Amino acid sequence: MNQADIGLIGLAVMGENLVLNMASHGIHVAVYNRTTSRVDEFLSGRAQGQPISGVYSLSELISKLKKPRRVMLMVQAGSAVDSVIEELIPLLDNGDIIIDGGNSNYRDTIRRTTDLNKKNLLFIGTGVSGGEEGALKGPSIMPGGNSKAWPFVRDIFQSIAAKVETGDPCCEWVGDGGAGHYVKMIHNGIEYGDMQMICEAYHILRQIISMEPDEMANVFSNWNKSELDSYLIEITADILNKKDEESGKPMIDLILDTAGQKGTGKWTGIDALQLGAVATAITEAVYSRSLSALKEERVAASKILNGPQYQPFNGDRDGFVDDVKNALFASKICSYAQGFQLLSMAAAENGWSLNYGNIALMWRGGCIIRAQFLDRIKDAFEKDNQLPNLLVAPYFQQAIENAQNSWRNVITTAVTHGVPVPAFSSALAYFDGYRSAQLPANLLQAQRDYFGAHTYERSDKERGKFFHTNWTGQGGDTASSAYNV
């Protein structure tokens, strides 16, 4: 075979399927895996007959590539990425390109972009979303890093990316430094929120109106024909329909209620705290996974701690199902509003120029949160790329107004029945807080000034002027310089 168009390191699930995706688009790929037996297994199996070459060392990999060389890493995030980069550096020439396609922390991507640029090498940190199926058939790809590299990888990335109905690829240059991996991190954070909200809807239907899995499968299937149309709603219907082959019982009833996580949702929550952004829907989803992990403690506590006595639901069952659908949609809007506001604050902090309509388009297909709903987000930002919050865009303002009574009814009903709905209720609290012209932070700031002389602004004076009160008559006039909103 001729020299390869791109090299890929790491033949785990995502790497292997991305290679097959590239090959199906006529892209010649050279592949390397540290455990070289994986290369032989791949070549004699799924890669057989494809424009895929196997190599058994990094030096051989580099020798097989066209210039400028493009090397994509699909290895575990963290030190493994740095280790492979260090091995590659002496083998590469000026202008060659290293691509990290794993779930790396965006701060690592900023560092790597800067360090490699000093060595005259171009670095791209790209988010890749869609799981195994997406990697094979068309993922969402979110590249950032050194923009000089983009012209050399654009055709490959956009050819293998998912396409929306218009034919546009779910891949566009995001921005400098860690912008691509940051957008992927927010995608994953929103994904955490989406999944938790769907789980809360499931829990409400199961616990309050005693709906069986097959009936819930029909409900979710019908919801998937509405404004909730999305990949996660679709697979939820499939999951609820699945029966265990041995017992014939619903598969969902045999799965232990303890959830795992890989960290990107947690990173989103941490970054929101550092930026002073509100991401309560996402962080509640992370906390819910952490709480689920305390299985043994929860089982023991269930025998000691009492909640409301069981009360059979005696209202309009079909109407309540519609209310749950509306509550899910309204909560979802708030979660995405938080996610995009976090993107905006991070862009200001890092000097990125993000196109939020393009980001919504990149998430429209291929990725885990792909949903029809994202078209509305794209439209909102195309009309106003400086939109401060999705909640004030006309479509979303009207959608929440229409859903609001249902939303409040579902949360009230869940609370009175003792069913936890942390994502639903935190989303509503965010909405109520955001729409409030007056919040009790005036008292909070007075408390801070009382015990720490942290100062405050006055409602009857212009913004930016700070005051301190000697609350006890025993303090001095010296005020703290630490004032942060």
Backbone hydrogen bonds, N-H to C=O, Kabsch-Sander energy under -0.5 kcal/mol:
donor,donor_aa,acceptor,acceptor_aa,energy
4,A,64,K,-3.1
5,D,28,H,-2.0
6,I,28,H,-1.5
7,G,70,R,-2.9
8,L,30,A,-2.7
9,I,72,M,-3.0
10,G,8,L,-0.5
10,G,32,Y,-2.5
16,E,12,A,-2.9
17,N,13,V,-2.0
18,L,14,M,-2.3
19,V,15,G,-2.1
20,L,16,E,-1.9
21,N,17,N,-2.1
22,M,18,L,-2.7
23,A,19,V,-2.8
24,S,20,L,-2.0
25,H,21,N,-0.7
25,H,22,M,-1.2
26,G,23,A,-1.9
27,I,22,M,-2.3
28,H,26,G,-0.6
29,V,27,I,-0.5
29,V,51,P,-2.1
30,A,6,I,-2.3
31,V,53,S,-3.2
32,Y,8,L,-2.2
36,T,34,R,-1.2
38,R,35,T,-2.1
39,V,36,T,-0.8
40,D,36,T,-1.3
41,E,37,S,-2.4
42,F,38,R,-2.4
43,L,39,V,-2.6
44,S,40,D,-2.2
45,G,41,E,-0.7
45,G,42,F,-0.6
47,A,42,F,-2.4
48,Q,45,G,-1.5
50,Q,47,A,-2.3
52,I,50,Q,-2.8
53,S,29,V,-2.8
55,V,31,V,-2.4
61,L,57,S,-1.9
62,I,58,L,-2.4
63,S,59,S,-1.8
64,K,60,E,-0.9
64,K,61,L,-1.0
65,L,62,I,-1.3
66,K,4,A,-2.4
71,V,69,R,-0.5
71,V,97,I,-2.5
72,M,7,G,-3.4
73,L,99,I,-3.9
74,M,9,I,-3.3
74,M,72,M,-0.5
81,V,76,Q,-0.5
81,V,78,G,-0.8
82,D,78,G,-1.3
83,S,79,S,-2.5
84,V,80,A,-2.1
85,I,81,V,-2.4
86,E,82,D,-2.4
87,E,83,S,-1.6
88,L,84,V,-1.9
89,I,85,I,-2.3
91,L,88,L,-1.8
92,L,88,L,-0.9
92,L,89,I,-1.2
95,G,120,N,-3.2
96,D,93,D,-2.1
97,I,69,R,-3.4
98,I,122,L,-2.7
99,I,71,V,-3.2
100,D,124,I,-3.1
101,G,73,L,-2.7
101,G,99,I,-0.7
104,S,102,G,-1.5
108,D,105,N,-1.0
109,T,105,N,-1.5
110,I,106,Y,-2.3
111,R,107,R,-2.0
112,R,108,D,-2.8
113,T,109,T,-2.6
114,T,110,I,-2.0
115,D,111,R,-2.8
116,L,112,R,-2.6
117,N,113,T,-1.8
118,K,114,T,-1.5
119,K,115,D,-0.6
119,K,116,L,-0.7
120,N,117,N,-1.7
121,L,116,L,-2.8
122,L,96,D,-2.7
124,I,98,I,-2.5
125,G,144,G,-2.2
126,T,100,D,-2.6
126,T,124,I,-0.6
127,G,142,M,-2.1
129,S,140,S,-2.6
134,G,130,G,-2.1
135,A,131,G,-2.6
136,L,132,E,-1.6
137,K,133,E,-2.9
138,G,134,G,-3.0
140,S,129,S,-2.5
141,I,139,P,-0.5
141,I,170,C,-2.3
142,M,127,G,-3.0
144,G,125,G,-1.2
145,G,175,G,-1.7
146,N,123,F,-2.8
147,S,145,G,-0.8
149,A,146,N,-2.2
150,W,147,S,-0.8
152,F,149,A,-1.4
153,V,149,A,-0.7
153,V,150,W,-1.4
154,R,150,W,-2.1
157,F,153,V,-2.7
158,Q,154,R,-3.0
159,S,155,D,-1.6
160,I,156,I,-1.7
161,A,157,F,-1.2
162,A,139,P,-2.8
164,V,168,D,-2.3
167,G,164,V,-2.4
170,C,162,A,-3.1
171,C,169,P,-1.7
172,E,141,I,-0.7
174,V,143,P,-3.0
175,G,143,P,-0.6
177,G,145,G,-1.2
179,A,176,D,-2.1
182,Y,178,G,-2.3
183,V,179,A,-2.5
184,K,180,G,-1.9
185,M,181,H,-2.1
186,I,182,Y,-2.4
187,H,183,V,-2.4
188,N,184,K,-2.4
189,G,185,M,-2.3
190,I,186,I,-2.9
191,E,187,H,-2.3
192,Y,188,N,-2.2
193,G,189,G,-2.0
194,D,190,I,-3.1
195,M,191,E,-2.6
196,Q,192,Y,-2.4
197,M,193,G,-2.4
198,I,194,D,-2.3
199,C,195,M,-2.3
200,E,196,Q,-2.3
201,A,197,M,-2.1
202,Y,198,I,-2.5
203,H,199,C,-2.6
204,I,200,E,-2.6
205,L,201,A,-2.4
206,R,202,Y,-2.3
207,Q,203,H,-3.1
208,I,204,I,-2.5
209,I,204,I,-0.9
211,M,205,L,-2.4
216,M,212,E,-2.5
217,A,213,P,-2.4
218,N,214,D,-1.4
219,V,215,E,-1.8
220,F,216,M,-2.9
221,S,217,A,-2.2
222,N,218,N,-2.2
223,W,219,V,-2.5
224,N,220,F,-1.7
225,K,222,N,-1.7
226,S,223,W,-1.9
228,L,223,W,-0.7
229,D,226,S,-2.0
231,Y,370,R,-2.2
234,E,230,S,-2.1
235,I,231,Y,-2.6
236,T,232,L,-1.5
237,A,233,I,-1.8
238,D,234,E,-1.6
239,I,235,I,-2.7
240,L,236,T,-2.4
241,N,237,A,-1.1
242,K,238,D,-0.9
242,K,239,I,-0.8
244,D,249,K,-3.4
248,G,244,D,-2.1
251,M,242,K,-2.7
253,D,250,P,-1.1
254,L,251,M,-1.7
255,I,252,I,-0.9
256,L,254,L,-0.5
258,T,256,L,-1.8
267,W,263,G,-2.5
268,T,264,T,-1.9
269,G,265,G,-2.0
270,I,266,K,-2.5
271,D,267,W,-2.8
272,A,268,T,-2.3
273,L,269,G,-2.0
274,Q,270,I,-2.1
275,L,271,D,-2.1
276,G,272,A,-1.1
277,A,272,A,-2.7
279,A,277,A,-0.6
283,T,279,A,-2.6
284,E,280,T,-2.6
285,A,281,A,-1.1
286,V,282,I,-1.8
287,Y,283,T,-2.8
288,S,284,E,-2.2
289,R,285,A,-1.5
290,S,286,V,-2.1
291,L,287,Y,-2.8
292,S,288,S,-2.1
293,A,289,R,-1.3
294,L,291,L,-1.4
295,K,293,A,-1.1
298,R,294,L,-2.6
299,V,295,K,-2.5
300,A,296,E,-2.2
301,A,297,E,-2.8
302,S,298,R,-2.2
303,K,299,V,-0.6
303,K,300,A,-1.1
304,I,301,A,-1.7
305,L,301,A,-3.3
313,F,208,I,-0.6
317,R,315,G,-0.9
320,F,316,D,-2.2
321,V,317,R,-2.1
322,D,318,D,-1.9
323,D,319,G,-1.9
324,V,320,F,-2.4
325,K,321,V,-2.0
326,N,322,D,-2.3
327,A,323,D,-2.7
328,L,324,V,-2.5
329,F,325,K,-2.1
330,A,326,N,-2.6
331,S,327,A,-2.3
332,K,328,L,-2.2
333,I,329,F,-2.1
334,C,330,A,-1.8
335,S,331,S,-2.1
336,Y,332,K,-2.3
337,A,333,I,-2.4
338,Q,334,C,-2.3
339,G,335,S,-2.2
340,F,336,Y,-2.8
341,Q,337,A,-2.0
342,L,338,Q,-2.2
343,L,339,G,-1.9
344,S,340,F,-2.0
345,M,341,Q,-2.2
346,A,342,L,-2.5
347,A,343,L,-2.4
348,A,344,S,-1.9
349,E,345,M,-2.0
350,N,346,A,-2.4
351,G,347,A,-1.2
352,W,347,A,-1.8
354,L,352,W,-0.8
356,Y,354,L,-0.8
359,I,355,N,-1.9
360,A,356,Y,-2.3
361,L,357,G,-1.9
362,M,358,N,-2.6
363,W,359,I,-1.5
364,R,361,L,-1.3
365,G,361,L,-0.5
367,C,365,G,-1.0
370,R,367,C,-1.0
372,Q,229,D,-1.9
373,F,229,D,-0.6
374,L,371,A,-1.4
375,D,372,Q,-2.1
376,R,372,Q,-0.5
376,R,373,F,-0.7
377,I,373,F,-1.1
378,K,374,L,-2.6
379,D,375,D,-2.5
380,A,376,R,-2.2
381,F,377,I,-2.2
382,E,378,K,-2.0
383,K,379,D,-1.8
384,D,380,A,-1.3
387,L,384,D,-1.7
392,V,389,N,-1.7
393,A,390,L,-1.5
397,Q,393,A,-2.8
398,Q,394,P,-2.3
399,A,395,Y,-2.3
400,I,396,F,-2.4
401,E,397,Q,-1.8
402,N,398,Q,-2.4
403,A,399,A,-1.6
404,Q,400,I,-1.6
407,W,403,A,-2.6
408,R,404,Q,-2.4
409,N,405,N,-2.2
410,V,406,S,-2.6
411,I,407,W,-2.0
412,T,408,R,-2.4
413,T,409,N,-2.6
414,A,410,V,-2.6
415,V,411,I,-2.5
416,T,412,T,-2.3
417,H,413,T,-1.4
418,G,414,A,-0.5
418,G,415,V,-1.0
419,V,414,A,-2.8
425,S,421,V,-2.7
426,S,422,P,-2.0
427,A,423,A,-2.1
428,L,424,F,-2.0
429,A,425,S,-2.3
430,Y,426,S,-2.1
431,F,427,A,-2.3
432,D,428,L,-2.9
433,G,429,A,-2.3
434,Y,430,Y,-3.1
435,R,431,F,-2.0
436,S,433,G,-1.1
437,A,435,R,-0.6
442,N,439,L,-0.9
443,L,440,P,-0.8
444,L,440,P,-1.5
445,Q,441,A,-2.9
446,A,442,N,-1.8
447,Q,443,L,-2.4
448,R,444,L,-2.2
449,D,445,Q,-2.2
450,Y,446,A,-2.4
451,F,447,Q,-2.4
452,G,448,R,-2.1
453,A,449,D,-1.6
454,H,448,R,-0.8
456,Y,467,F,-1.8
461,K,458,R,-1.2
465,K,462,E,-1.1
467,F,456,Y,-3.1
471,W,469,T,-1.5
480,S,453,A,-3.9
483,Y,481,S,-1.1
